[in-house]
C-alpha cells in the first residue's frame, strides 16, 4: 500500500479539523494561481469560495472540486 493510501484519511481529518471545508478547498484551489501567497488572506479565501466560477476545461470544475473536499476527499 502506498504511503498516500495509508495515511490520507489522517491528513483529511487533520485538514478538516484545522481549516474546515471552505479553507481546505480554497488552499487547494489557490495552487492554480501563479501569484498565490500563503497563508491565504481571509479576503482571498472569500473570493475563491464565493466565485464567480467559470469552468474552462477538464479539471477546471470548482463545484466538483468543492464537493470532493466536502465529501471527504476520497481517492
Secondary structure, 3 states (H helix, E strand, C coil): CCHHHHHHHHHHHHHHHHCHHHHHHHHHHHCCCCCCCCCCCHHHHHHHHCCCCCCCCCCCCHHHHHHHHHCCCCC
